[in-house]
Amino acid sequence: MRVVHLVCSTGFAGVENYIVNIASGLAHDGVDVTVIGGSREPMQAALAGSGVQWLPGDDMRGARASLRATPAPDILHTHMSQADLVGWLHRRWRGRRSRQVSTRHFAGPRGTGVIARTLFRWVGRSLSAQIAISEFVALNVELPAEVVYTGVDSTDAVTLRESFVLAAQRLEPEKHTAEVIEAWALSVGAAEGWTLRIAGDGSERADLERLARERGVSDSIEFLGHRTDVPDLLGRAGLVVAPTPREGLGILVLEAMAQATPVVASAGGGHLETVGAAAPYLLFPPGDVAAAARVIDGLLGDPELRAAAGHALRRLQQERFTIEGQVAGTRAVYERVLG
């Protein structure tokens, strides 16, 4: 079986990590895999030694050029709307024998305008299959999608924890980072000697720093900026806060679960299938910062509860969110569409 994974991007975030994991896992199973797109150095480093070939796909034109330079695959697996469109055009003009499978990473239809929505309806109807990363995503996209949960590497549970709460995400409006600061201002965490560390960068950073000063908690909040050591931070954190109410699934939440780190999460989106399925008492109603503060305080004041919550999350990750399970589920989709 020959498979090409395609994304039109120069980044290395959740989607690109997803592609690295599934491509490496398929290659380990003997599948001939090529990856197109993503930031050059991180992608090449992450795929080193896996047997996966990497080609650039910075934008739609570059992705099409790389796709034309590869032998026709049995499965063209596309990620995000631009790649879906590139794959559709390529198959119409050059790669008719390839079957196209799309992974839906976010909850919502493709395209933002009438013309784009119409075009993407044609693209969607031409797909051999759609994979959704969660039930939440599957219920909020056009056309049927089969759920294949994202997996992460299982790790040894960390026993040495430090007195900080971690939020790690892009500092953009859709991530609701301001709610973490508002909840922290209502929490007793700072008075108990804890700090809040916010890892990530984005357009809201200055506003969030201002909000921390206005709420009088800037002395107990550290803005770490973009970090490459997030897995290490997850392993040392006392707990993690995940406020996004419409997260497709949440790779950071899964990575925290793998390290038995308790996660206080908004009760919406994919969080209901991860944190909510293992430890529903860690959830708070979306946007309710007072409820979030209460959950945080309950954990900060009870190390045994933190440990029990972390181990419950880790058990679920090992049962349901493994790379091996993701590879097996994805390969089953390929084999079905190939007949």
C-alpha positions in Angstrom: 0.0 0.0 0.0 1.3 3.5 -0.9 -0.1 6.5 1.1 0.5 10.2 0.8 -0.5 12.5 3.6 -1.0 16.1 2.5 -1.4 19.4 4.4 -0.8 22.9 3.0 1.1 24.5 5.9 4.4 25.8 7.2 3.5 25.1 10.8 4.2 22.4 13.4 1.1 22.2 15.6 -1.7 19.7 16.3 -2.4 18.8 12.8 1.2 18.3 11.8 1.8 16.3 15.0 -1.1 14.1 14.1 0.3 13.5 10.6 3.8 12.6 12.0 2.3 10.1 14.4 0.0 8.3 11.9 2.6 8.4 9.1 5.4 7.0 11.3 3.0 4.3 12.6 1.9 3.2 9.1 5.5 3.1 8.0 6.4 0.9 10.9 3.6 -1.5 9.7 5.2 -1.7 6.3 3.2 1.0 4.4 5.0 3.2 1.9 4.3 6.7 3.2 5.1 10.2 2.0 4.2 13.3 3.9 3.8 16.7 2.1 3.6 19.9 4.1 4.4 21.3 7.5 7.4 23.2 8.8 10.6 21.8 7.2 13.0 21.3 10.1 10.5 20.1 12.7 8.8 17.7 10.3 12.1 16.3 9.0 13.4 15.9 12.6 10.2 14.2 13.8 10.1 11.8 10.8 13.8 11.0 10.9 14.5 7.3 11.0 10.8 6.4 10.4 11.2 5.5 6.7 8.7 8.3 5.8 9.7 10.6 2.9 8.9 14.3 3.5 8.3 16.9 0.8 7.4 20.6 1.1 3.8 21.9 0.9 4.0 25.5 2.1 0.9 26.5 0.2 -1.5 25.1 -2.4 0.8 25.6 -5.3 3.8 24.1 -3.5 1.7 21.1 -2.3 0.4 20.4 -5.8 4.0 20.5 -7.2 5.2 18.0 -4.6 2.2 15.8 -5.2 2.8 15.8 -9.0 6.4 14.7 -8.2 5.4 11.6 -6.3 4.2 8.3 -7.8 0.4 7.9 -7.7 -0.6 6.7 -4.3 -3.3 4.2 -3.5 -4.5 6.5 -0.7 -4.2 10.3 -0.8 -5.0 11.3 2.8 -5.6 15.1 3.1 -5.8 17.3 6.1 -7.7 20.7 6.3 -9.7 22.4 3.5 -6.9 23.6 1.3 -5.3 20.1 1.1 -8.7 18.6 0.5 -9.1 21.0 -2.5 -5.6 20.3 -3.8 -6.2 16.5 -3.6 -9.5 16.8 -5.4 -7.9 18.9 -8.3 -5.0 16.5 -8.5 -7.2 13.4 -8.8 -9.4 15.1 -11.5 -6.4 15.9 -13.6 -3.6 13.5 -12.8 -4.3 10.9 -10.2 -7.7 9.3 -10.9 -6.8 5.9 -9.6 -6.0 7.3 -6.1 -8.7 7.1 -3.4 -8.9 10.3 -1.3 -9.5 10.2 2.5 -9.9 13.3 4.5 -9.4 13.7 8.3 -11.6 16.3 9.8 -9.7 18.0 12.7 -12.2 20.7 13.5 -16.0 20.8 14.1 -17.6 22.8 11.3 -18.2 22.8 7.6 -15.5 23.5 5.0 -15.5 27.0 3.6 -16.8 30.4 4.9 -18.8 31.8 2.0 -21.5 30.6 -0.4 -19.1 29.9 -3.3 -16.6 28.1 -1.1 -19.3 26.0 0.6 -20.6 25.0 -2.8 -17.2 24.1 -4.1 -16.4 22.1 -1.0 -19.6 20.2 -1.3 -18.3 18.8 -4.6 -15.0 18.0 -2.9 -16.7 16.2 -0.1 -18.8 14.1 -2.4 -15.8 12.9 -4.2 -14.1 11.5 -1.1 -13.9 7.8 -0.5 -14.1 8.3 3.3 -13.9 10.9 6.0 -12.2 10.4 9.4 -13.2 12.5 12.4 -10.8 12.8 15.4 -13.8 12.7 17.8 -17.5 12.1 18.0 -17.9 15.9 18.5 -16.2 16.6 15.2 -18.1 13.8 13.4 -21.4 15.3 14.5 -20.5 18.8 13.3 -19.2 18.2 9.8 -20.9 17.6 6.4 -21.4 14.1 5.3 -20.7 11.0 7.4 -17.4 10.6 9.1 -15.9 7.6 10.9 -14.3 8.3 14.3 -10.7 7.2 14.7 -9.4 8.7 17.9 -6.0 10.5 17.9 -3.4 8.6 19.8 -0.3 9.7 21.8 2.6 7.8 23.2 2.1 6.3 26.5 4.7 7.3 29.0 5.7 6.4 32.6 3.7 8.4 35.1 5.6 11.2 36.7 5.7 11.3 40.5 7.7 14.5 41.1 5.4 17.4 40.6 5.9 21.2 41.1 3.6 23.8 42.4 2.4 25.3 39.2 -0.7 25.2 37.1 -0.2 25.1 33.3 -2.1 26.4 30.4 -0.4 25.7 27.0 -2.1 26.9 23.8 -2.1 29.6 21.2 -3.0 32.9 22.6 -5.9 33.6 20.3 -9.6 34.4 21.0 -11.0 31.0 20.2 -8.8 29.4 22.9 -10.4 31.4 25.8 -7.2 31.9 27.7 -8.6 35.0 29.4 -10.9 32.6 31.3 -7.9 30.9 32.8 -6.7 34.2 34.2 -10.2 35.1 35.5 -10.5 31.8 37.2 -7.0 32.1 38.7 -7.9 35.5 40.1 -10.8 33.9 41.9 -8.7 30.9 43.0 -6.7 30.6 46.2 -3.8 29.2 44.3 -1.6 32.3 44.5 -2.2 32.6 48.2 -1.3 28.9 48.7 2.1 29.4 46.9 1.1 28.2 43.5 1.9 29.9 40.2 0.1 29.9 36.9 2.3 29.3 33.8 0.9 30.2 30.4 2.9 28.7 27.5 2.2 29.9 24.0 2.1 33.1 22.0 -0.4 34.9 19.8 -2.3 38.1 19.2 -3.9 38.2 22.6 -0.7 38.1 24.7 -0.5 41.9 25.5 -4.2 41.9 26.4 -3.8 38.9 28.6 -0.8 40.4 30.4 -2.9 43.6 31.0 -5.8 41.5 32.3 -3.5 39.8 34.8 -2.3 43.2 36.1 -5.9 44.5 36.3 -7.0 41.4 38.3 -4.0 41.8 40.7 -2.5 38.4 39.9 0.4 39.3 37.6 2.9 38.4 40.3 1.7 34.8 40.3 1.5 34.4 36.5 4.4 33.6 34.2 4.0 34.1 30.5 6.4 31.7 29.0 5.9 32.5 25.3 6.4 29.8 22.7 8.0 26.7 24.1 9.5 23.6 22.7 9.5 21.7 26.0 5.8 21.5 26.6 5.9 17.7 27.2 8.4 18.4 30.1 6.1 21.1 31.5 3.1 18.8 31.3 5.1 16.2 33.3 6.1 18.6 36.1 2.8 20.6 36.3 0.5 20.0 39.3 -2.4 20.3 37.0 -3.4 21.6 33.5 -6.3 23.9 32.5 -7.9 23.5 29.1 -10.6 26.2 28.7 -11.5 25.9 24.9 -15.2 25.0 24.8 -15.2 23.6 21.2 -11.9 21.7 21.1 -12.0 19.0 18.4 -10.2 16.6 20.8 -7.2 18.3 22.3 -3.7 16.8 21.7 -2.3 18.7 24.7 -5.0 17.1 26.9 -4.1 13.7 25.6 -0.4 14.3 26.3 -1.2 15.4 29.9 -3.4 12.3 30.4 -0.5 10.1 29.2 1.6 11.7 32.0 -1.1 11.3 34.6 -1.4 15.0 35.0 -4.9 16.1 36.1 -6.7 18.3 33.6 -9.4 20.9 34.5 -11.4 21.3 31.3 -14.3 23.1 29.8 -17.3 20.7 29.5 -17.6 21.0 25.8 -16.3 19.6 22.5 -13.9 16.7 22.6 -13.2 17.3 26.3 -16.4 15.3 27.1 -14.8 12.3 25.4 -11.4 12.6 27.2 -11.5 14.2 30.6 -15.3 13.9 30.9 -15.2 10.1 30.2 -12.6 9.4 32.9 -13.1 12.1 35.6 -16.2 14.2 35.0 -15.6 16.1 38.3 -12.7 17.8 36.5 -15.1 19.6 34.1 -16.6 23.1 34.5 -19.4 24.7 32.4 -18.0 26.6 29.4 -17.3 30.2 30.4 -18.0 29.7 34.1 -14.8 31.0 35.6 -16.1 30.7 39.2 -16.8 27.0 38.6 -13.4 26.6 37.1 -11.8 28.2 40.1 -13.7 25.9 42.4 -12.4 22.8 40.5 -8.9 24.2 40.6 -9.0 24.9 44.3 -10.4 21.5 45.1 -7.4 19.9 43.4 -4.8 22.3 44.7 -5.8 21.5 48.3 -5.9 17.7 47.9 -2.8 16.0 46.6 -4.5 12.6 46.8 -7.3 13.8 44.6 -4.8 15.1 42.1 -3.1 11.8 42.0 -6.3 9.8 41.6 -7.6 12.1 38.9 -4.3 11.9 37.0 -4.2 8.1 37.1 -7.9 7.9 36.0 -7.0 10.0 32.9 -3.9 7.9 32.2 -5.9 4.7 32.3 -8.3 6.0 29.7 -5.5 7.3 27.5 -3.9 3.9 27.5 -7.2 2.2 26.7 -8.6 4.5 24.0 -6.0 7.1 22.8 -2.9 5.2 21.6 -1.0 5.6 18.4 -1.3 1.8 17.8 -5.1 2.2 18.0 -5.1 5.2 15.7 -2.9 3.4 13.1 -5.1 0.3 13.2 -8.3 2.3 12.8 -6.9 4.4 10.0 -5.5 1.4 8.1 -9.0 -0.3 8.4 -10.5 2.7 6.7 -7.9 2.5 3.9 -8.4 -1.2 3.4 -12.2 -0.8 3.2 -12.1 1.9 0.6 -9.6 -0.1 -1.5 -11.9 -3.0 -1.4 
